[in-house]
Amino acid sequence: MTGAGSVAAARSETLRTGGGVTPTSALHQLRVAPIPYRFAKEILVREHYLHSMPGGTYLAFGVFAEGRLLGALAFGVGPKNAHALVGGASSDSAMTLTRYWLNDELPPNSESRVLGIVLRALRRDTSLDFVLSYADPSVGHVGTIYQATGWIYTGMSQSMPLYDIGDGVRRHSRTLSHALGTHSMRHLRAHGIPIKALSQGRKHRYVYFLNPGRRSQLRVPEMPYPGRAVEQ
């Protein structure tokens, strides 16, 4: 991913909670820093409601309070051809926020505070034009955090199947391909893997432009935010 390495190499001090509206003292104590993939995977597989780490992850950030890792974000390739939502964009133009989890111990407004810090870092230290994210209504999510941080709502995504290879974990096709070399059900079953496809409903889709000049090239309509719900 073009320019992403500069974020991974950035000093954590550059991602401290500075700027913007004056936060509470508790929010001031938060620190956000790039972390190795293996640390992000460990905490996200354990704590995120999907209990998996998507394939194609390029960047991971940790959220620290009093020296403890109490949250993590992962950015990666996301759905195939998602970058085509913006005219003239390439796969190097965008990344998808694929996982985001914070411990309930963190103070109110931590979610928007942390996300704002990370977005500023991506704008400053990468050549990305925009990022995408999805909110899953099947678990009561409508994207409240994206609404609070000024993302553009573009309606519902296309429904994409998930796969279970016998361990009860739901995986995207790209994650299977990264782990097993293919997501062909016929091939995997021929090699003794009891794979089955799971239906997945459509998700709320949000876009955030790190390069505001590209907003006019959005190929889908900007829509009013969906109704708020209690998110977990």
Secondary structure, 3 states (H helix, E strand, C coil): CCCHHHHHCCCHHHHECCCCCCCCHHHHCCEEEECCHHHHHHHHHHHCCCCCCCCCEEEEEEEEECCEEEEEEEEECCCCCHHHHECCCCHHHEEEEEEEEECCCCCCCHHHHHHHHHHHHHHHHCCCCEEEEEECHHHCCCCHHHHHCCCEEEEECCCCCEEECCCCCCECHHHHHHHHCCCCHHHHHHCCCCCEEECCCCCEEEEEECCHHHHHHECCCCECCCCCCCCC
